[in-house]
């Protein structure tokens, strides 16, 4: 197969940087342009090991800039669109930036994709667009689940999903979408639950858990996510389709997850601190990824326990990467994880 040229948006972030590293390793003849605005969660240190690769080029810029987007997309065949504001807590504090990036930015990319007649526009989205499931139920999100977003973040991602499909239906844009569950793994910004727990333990600090700790999320190891995206991109029959991607086949509460991490790190559970719950906190997410297995031959390659082992080891050996990030965001941590008892 001839070499491909990819534009990856948000490639300096957590999932995007893992995807770029994965793609260059498995498709060394392909070229990648990484367009990233380097907001608080974008970090070029995530890709220091590929910075000198002749097939990799970084461009700093905003996906809401039409002129820049058109320029960087001009010689690309595929777009893999990761760029997004993603943290629910931050969307509650400042919804406007989520609309600007996740909705307006996506629309700018879609217009450029039409202009340059791309082979595919692949959109990375979230299971949070489907809302919340009842705690204790066996229901799972699938590709036909109705949208019911509950936070400014998930509402902005739902809008971007609809825009991508609308461009496909209206203008014939070749697209595909993957809605993934909560990712974890190396290079994840330490505000998220898994790296927050690990780094708090390393620092000898309390570990905050929202509310009663019974909220349930599906957990997907980031390398498995990258493999799934690869399967979609390399299969022309996936055009026009949506695939859900998850990592678990049984529920694990946030409190159970934190305790798993503490046990693996030899830390007493007494360091857990129950804090006031997040506003509008969705109770349960669960993902049915059977279509991805049936049509793509994909399934998670590691268990949650195995993925956590790898993730813990990475953070233990890379404090020089995450420590400055926590220091720079200290005000955010203090605001969102206040030491007060939960009222739930």
LINLIN-V423330 format. One record per residue. N is the residue number from 1. RES is the residue in one letter. PSI is psi in whole degrees, 0 to 359 (none if undefined). Layout:
N&RES&PSI ; N&RES&PSI
This chain:
1&X&140 ; 2&X&158 ; 3&X&143 ; 4&X&158 ; 5&X&122 ; 6&X&140 ; 7&X&120 ; 8&X&119 ; 9&X&143 ; 10&X&29 ; 11&X&354 ; 12&X&359 ; 13&X&188 ; 14&X&295 ; 15&X&319 ; 16&X&317 ; 17&X&322 ; 18&X&322 ; 19&X&316 ; 20&X&315 ; 21&X&317 ; 22&X&314 ; 23&X&317 ; 24&X&327 ; 25&X&319 ; 26&X&344 ; 27&X&67 ; 28&X&344 ; 29&X&344 ; 30&X&156 ; 31&X&147 ; 32&X&130 ; 33&X&125 ; 34&X&111 ; 35&X&117 ; 36&X&139 ; 37&X&354 ; 38&X&53 ; 39&X&189 ; 40&X&327 ; 41&X&354 ; 42&X&132 ; 43&X&114 ; 44&X&341 ; 45&X&338 ; 46&X&334 ; 47&X&25 ; 48&X&329 ; 49&X&349 ; 50&X&3 ; 51&X&329 ; 52&X&4 ; 53&X&125 ; 54&X&342 ; 55&X&9 ; 56&X&133 ; 57&X&127 ; 58&X&135 ; 59&X&122 ; 60&X&127 ; 61&X&170 ; 62&X&136 ; 63&X&349 ; 64&X&6 ; 65&X&100 ; 66&X&318 ; 67&X&314 ; 68&X&315 ; 69&X&315 ; 70&X&321 ; 71&X&313 ; 72&X&339 ; 73&X&350 ; 74&X&321 ; 75&X&20 ; 76&X&151 ; 77&X&328 ; 78&X&141 ; 79&X&132 ; 80&X&110 ; 81&X&95 ; 82&X&332 ; 83&X&122 ; 84&X&151 ; 85&X&131 ; 86&X&348 ; 87&X&122 ; 88&X&315 ; 89&X&316 ; 90&X&330 ; 91&X&332 ; 92&X&322 ; 93&X&324 ; 94&X&82 ; 95&X&332 ; 96&X&317 ; 97&X&332 ; 98&X&322 ; 99&X&318 ; 100&X&313 ; 101&X&308 ; 102&X&332 ; 103&X&299 ; 104&X&316 ; 105&X&318 ; 106&X&320 ; 107&X&320 ; 108&X&316 ; 109&X&318 ; 110&X&320 ; 111&X&319 ; 112&X&324 ; 113&X&322 ; 114&X&317 ; 115&X&322 ; 116&X&5 ; 117&X&55 ; 118&X&155 ; 119&X&328 ; 120&X&141 ; 121&X&111 ; 122&X&125 ; 123&X&126 ; 124&X&123 ; 125&X&193 ; 126&X&155 ; 127&X&348 ; 128&X&345 ; 129&X&342 ; 130&X&357 ; 131&X&221 ; 132&X&144 ; 133&X&159 ; 134&X&133 ; 135&X&131 ; 136&X&352 ; 137&X&170 ; 138&X&6 ; 139&X&148 ; 140&X&147 ; 141&X&142 ; 142&X&184 ; 143&X&346 ; 144&X&2 ; 145&X&135 ; 146&X&145 ; 147&X&139 ; 148&X&60 ; 149&X&145 ; 150&X&346 ; 151&X&160 ; 152&X&324 ; 153&X&305 ; 154&X&329 ; 155&X&320 ; 156&X&324 ; 157&X&323 ; 158&X&317 ; 159&X&320 ; 160&X&323 ; 161&X&313 ; 162&X&323 ; 163&X&315 ; 164&X&313 ; 165&X&323 ; 166&X&321 ; 167&X&327 ; 168&X&315 ; 169&X&319 ; 170&X&316 ; 171&X&358 ; 172&X&21 ; 173&X&127 ; 174&X&117 ; 175&X&166 ; 176&X&157 ; 177&X&139 ; 178&X&130 ; 179&X&112 ; 180&X&161 ; 181&X&189 ; 182&X&122 ; 183&X&156 ; 184&X&159 ; 185&X&195 ; 186&X&149 ; 187&X&22 ; 188&X&133 ; 189&X&135 ; 190&X&17 ; 191&X&341 ; 192&X&158 ; 193&X&311 ; 194&X&305 ; 195&X&331 ; 196&X&314 ; 197&X&312 ; 198&X&313 ; 199&X&327 ; 200&X&319 ; 201&X&315 ; 202&X&324 ; 203&X&357 ; 204&X&31 ; 205&X&168 ; 206&X&153 ; 207&X&111 ; 208&X&140 ; 209&X&128 ; 210&X&142 ; 211&X&228 ; 212&X&359 ; 213&X&3 ; 214&X&358 ; 215&X&142 ; 216&X&133 ; 217&X&153 ; 218&X&142 ; 219&X&125 ; 220&X&121 ; 221&X&133 ; 222&X&327 ; 223&X&325 ; 224&X&324 ; 225&X&316 ; 226&X&320 ; 227&X&320 ; 228&X&317 ; 229&X&318 ; 230&X&315 ; 231&X&318 ; 232&X&313 ; 233&X&329 ; 234&X&0 ; 235&X&109 ; 236&X&338 ; 237&X&352 ; 238&X&353 ; 239&X&135 ; 240&X&5 ; 241&X&163 ; 242&X&139 ; 243&X&134 ; 244&X&141 ; 245&X&125 ; 246&X&178 ; 247&X&349 ; 248&X&153 ; 249&X&5 ; 250&X&155 ; 251&X&141 ; 252&X&120 ; 253&X&161 ; 254&X&321 ; 255&X&319 ; 256&X&320 ; 257&X&314 ; 258&X&318 ; 259&X&324 ; 260&X&314 ; 261&X&315 ; 262&X&318 ; 263&X&318 ; 264&X&333 ; 265&X&5 ; 266&X&33 ; 267&X&137 ; 268&X&146 ; 269&X&349 ; 270&X&344 ; 271&X&350 ; 272&X&134 ; 273&X&114 ; 274&X&124 ; 275&X&167 ; 276&X&140 ; 277&X&155 ; 278&X&145 ; 279&X&132 ; 280&X&34 ; 281&X&116 ; 282&X&138 ; 283&X&314 ; 284&X&134 ; 285&X&138 ; 286&X&140 ; 287&X&132 ; 288&X&105 ; 289&X&23 ; 290&X&329 ; 291&X&322 ; 292&X&326 ; 293&X&315 ; 294&X&316 ; 295&X&334 ; 296&X&347 ; 297&X&27 ; 298&X&144 ; 299&X&160 ; 300&X&141 ; 301&X&346 ; 302&X&152 ; 303&X&167 ; 304&X&319 ; 305&X&315 ; 306&X&317 ; 307&X&321 ; 308&X&322 ; 309&X&313 ; 310&X&320 ; 311&X&315 ; 312&X&314 ; 313&X&320 ; 314&X&314 ; 315&X&328 ; 316&X&329 ; 317&X&2 ; 318&X&43 ; 319&X&331 ; 320&X&341 ; 321&X&311 ; 322&X&335 ; 323&X&313 ; 324&X&328 ; 325&X&319 ; 326&X&320 ; 327&X&319 ; 328&X&337 ; 329&X&25 ; 330&X&322 ; 331&X&319 ; 332&X&315 ; 333&X&318 ; 334&X&324 ; 335&X&319 ; 336&X&341 ; 337&X&52 ; 338&X&144 ; 339&X&78 ; 340&X&148 ; 341&X&147 ; 342&X&146 ; 343&X&1 ; 344&X&none
